[in-house]
Amino acid sequence: MPQRKSKRSKDAVFEMSFPATSANLGPAFDTAALAFELSLKVRAQKADEFSIRADGRDNDICGRLENHLILNTYREVLEQQNRKVKPLALTIHNEIPIGKGCGSSAAARLAGIVLAVHFGGLNWSDSRIVGEASFREHHPDNAAACWMGGVAVARMSSEHEAQIASIPLRVNWPLLVAIPEHPLSTEEARRVLPEQYSRADAVANIQNSMLLLAGLTQGRQDLLSPSFEDRIHQPYRASLCPLLPSLQKLAGSGGVLGAVLSGAGPSVLMFVDQSSNQKKLRAAVERHLLADGLQAEVIASAIARKAPAKQMQRYRPSRRR
């Protein structure tokens, strides 16, 4: 989480931590997402030249200076704001799978933007920070949840501004996340979607989205289980994401309340009954996938409540006069 180790030292270290996110949540396509407990952690300080040390998942990508999403975003924001681009030394610890529907690009975009806000002396609001990330991501849901923590809903209000809101949770539902070996690009997942939908499909998704939010805010399992049905994106992406149809068979039994694509896939997010033993359920999910001829890393997780936005408030520079 954004912290400044020393306010006066030239070598002051700025620290950030951003959670993984799962967007869409079934029917809430491009409007809602949740943060869950995997994270991207970044330490930064001024340096004579750019450098990166990285460990964790996909450290070969995270440690590569060329076309680095965090640094590219950092440079672009400062250049667009006519601010000096100061070289940084980054230390990155990454737990978020890259290219697998777990919000890795939203976390990296936000990290780059926050670095620009901090080291460039920008006085940006939450809506401006999330809006900038959303403009670059082309939709605001992942960025909103990554910035706010918990469950968030969002819409773009202008090209670089987003309206965002947190959804209060009565119950912090346990989660399982099934992550396949191979990534899927968002562009490829978007290409399979139709240009138009029927009124019946649109109405069904609106109804299910409202029930989903009611179930989350009221802690009602009876509303959650049926509300995950989607007609807008999952039926068209199932052929690209074979984990989904397999894991949807478990919905409503054995402790799995529902299974939805995490973002555009290929990972799958499962909401779990609070009374279930996550360790045993995870093993059962792995056996089920093997029986269907599939393999995935299955992680037990929970909704991440800690919000980078709240930490950033302490370190946002004073407004320049």
N, C-alpha and C positions, 0 to 999 in steps of 0.2 A: 504494500500500500504506500502511496506517496508519503515519504518521510524525508526530511532533510537532516542529515547527521550533524552538520555544523553550519550556522548561518554566516560565519565570518571567514572561514578558511577558503582559500582559492581552490582547494581540492575537495570542497563539500560534495558529499554523495547524496544523490536524489534517488529514492527507492519507490518502486511502484509494484503493485500486484493486481492482475486482472483475472477474473474467473472465466472458465469455459462457459459457453452458452449453448442452449438448444432452442432454435427458433421454430415457429409455426405451431408446435404443440398439437398437431393434427389439423383441426379445422381453422385455427386462427392464422391463416396463411398471410405472411408478411406484416402481421400486426402485433404479435405477442411472442415473448420468449422468456426463458428462465435461465438463471445462472446456476451452475453446479460446481461441486468442489474438485475441480482441477484448475490449475492456475498457470499464468505466464508471469514470471517475476523478472523485473528489470532494475538493475542498478546503473546509474549514469553519473559521470562527472566530466567536467571540461578537460580537454586534452589538446596536445599539439596536432594530433591527427586522429582520424576515426579508427577505432579498433573494436573488436567484439570477442569476448570469450563466452562460449555457450556450452551448457550441458543439459541432460534430460532428453526428452523425446525429440526426434528429428533434429539433433544438434548439428548435423551437417548443413541443414538448411538455415537454422537459426544463427549459425556462426559464420555464414558466408557474407562478406561485405558487399559483393556485387548484387544489385537488385534486391536489397534487403528491405522488406516492407516497412519495418519500423523507421529505418533511417531515410528511406525515400519519402515517406510521409512527413517526417520531421523537416527535411530539406524543403519539400514543396510548400508546406504551410508557411515557413519562415520567408521563403522567396516571395510568395503571394502577398505576404503582409509587409514586404520591404524591410525585413529585419535581417541582421547579419546571421549567417549560418556558422555557429560555433562548433568546431570538432568535438566529438564526445567519445569517451571510452565506455563501452557497454559491457556489463556482465549479465548474461541471460540464463535463467533456469526455466525450462519449458516443460509443462506436463500435458499440454493440450495437443491432441493429434492434429496434424496439419492436413487439410484437404478432405476431412472426413465428417463434416457437418457439425463440428463442435465449437464453432465460433473463433477459430484461430486467427482468421484475417481481421475480424472485428477487434479482437484484443490487441493485435499488432497495430492496427490503424489508430486505436485510442492511445496506445503507448507512444506512438510517434507524435500524435497531436498534443498530448500532455507534455512531452519533452519540449515541443515548440512553445507551448504556453508558458512553461516554467523558465526555460533558458532564454526565450525571446521576450519575456516580460509582457505577454499578452494578457489582457483582462477579459477572459471569455467566460460566459455563463455555461451552466450545464447544458442548456438547449443548444448553445452554439457549438460546444464540444461534441455532443452526440450528433448534431446536425452535420458537422463537418465529416465525421466518420460515416454517417449515413449517406451523404452525398457521394462519398468514395466507394461505399459498399453497394449503393443503389437501393437500399431499403434499411429502415431504422430499427428493426426489432432486436437483432443481435446486439447492436451497439447500445441500445437502451438498457437491456438486461445486464450487459457487461459493466456498464457505468453505474447503474442503480443497485445492482444485486437483486436477489429474490426473483419475483415474477414482474415483468414490466410490459406495458403496452405503449405503442408509439405510432406517430404519423408525421410525415413531413409537412411543415407549415410554410416553408419557403425553401429555396434551393439549398441554403446552408443552415437552416434552423429546423429543429424537431420539437414537437410537443410530446412529452414523455410523462408517464405516471407509473408509480409502483402499485401493485395489487397486494393488499394485506392478506396474509395467509393465516387461517385458523389452525391448520395442521401442516407441519413440515414433512410432506410425504417422502418416504425413502424412495430412492431411484436406483435402477440398474441401467447401465449404458453398454450396449453391445457394439464393439468397434471392429470392423473387418480389416483385413490386411491391406487392401488396396484402396487408394483415395478415389474420389469422384469430383470432378470440377463442377462448380455451381453453374457455369455456362452450359455444360452438357446436360445437367439436370433441368435447366430452364428450357432447353430446346425441345424437350418431349411434351411440354405443356401446350394445350390447345389455345388458340387465340380468343375463342368465345366459349361461354358456358350457358347452360339452360337456366331459366329462372328457378326451376325446382332445385337444381344443384346449389345455386347461390343462396337460396332461402335456407336449405338444409345446413349449409355451413355457418350461416349467421346464427341460426338457432343453436347449433352445437357449440359455437364459440361462446355464446351467452351462458349456456349451461355449464361449460367448462369453467368460466370465470366465477360463476355462482358456486360451483362445487369447491373451487379453491378457496374463495373467501369465507365460505360457510363450513368448510371442512366436511363436506358431504360426499361420502364415497358412492352413494347411490346415484348422484348426479355425474360424478367423474367417469365411471365405467362406460356409460353409453355415449358420453359427449365427445369421445375421441374420434368418432367417425368423420371422415373427410371425403369430399368429392371433387376437390379443386386440384390437388397436386399428387397425393399419394397413389391413387390408382394408376396414374400415368408414369410414375417413377418406380413402381414396384419391380419392373423388369430390370432396371438398373441397380436396384437395391434388394437383392434376394433375401436378406435378413428380415425385411419387413413382413412379407406374407407368412414367413415361417413363424415369427414371434407373435404375430397377430392371432395365431391359433391358441396362444396361451391366455389371451385376454379374458378376464372374468373368472379365472380358475387358478388354483394353486398359488394364490397370493399376488398374481399380476393383475392389476386393475385395468391396464391398457398399454398398448405398444404403438408408438408413433415414430415417424422419421425424425431424426435429430437434424434440424435445418433442412437442407436439400438432400440429405443422406450422404454417404451410405450407412452411417451409424444409426442405431435405433435406440430411442429412449423409452424406458418402461417405468411407469408409476407402480409402486409396490404397496400392498396393504401393510399398515403399521405393525400389525401383530405377527407378520412373517419374519422368519429367520433369514436375513439377507444372505448369509454365507451358504446355507442349504439351498436357497432359491437360486442363487447364482450357479451353483453346481447343477441344479436341475435344468436351468436354461442352457447351459453348455451341453448337457447330455441331449436335450431336445434338438439343438442345432446339429449335433453330430449325427443324430438319427435322420435328419433331413439332408445330410451330406454337406453341411456348412460348418465353418469355423469362425470364431470371433473371440476377441478379448472381451470378457464381460467384467465390468467394474461396478462395485457397489459404491453409491454416492448419495448425496443429498443436496437440496437446494442451498446455494451459497447466499447467506444473508448479508455478508460484509460488502459494503459498497465503496469502490474506489472514489466515487464522487464525494462522500462524506470526509474522507481523509484529505482529498485535494483541497477542500475549503481552507484548511489551515495554511496552505502554502501558496495559495493564489496570490500573485503580486498585487500590490496596491495600485489603484487606478492612476495612470499617469495624467498629469495636468498640463 
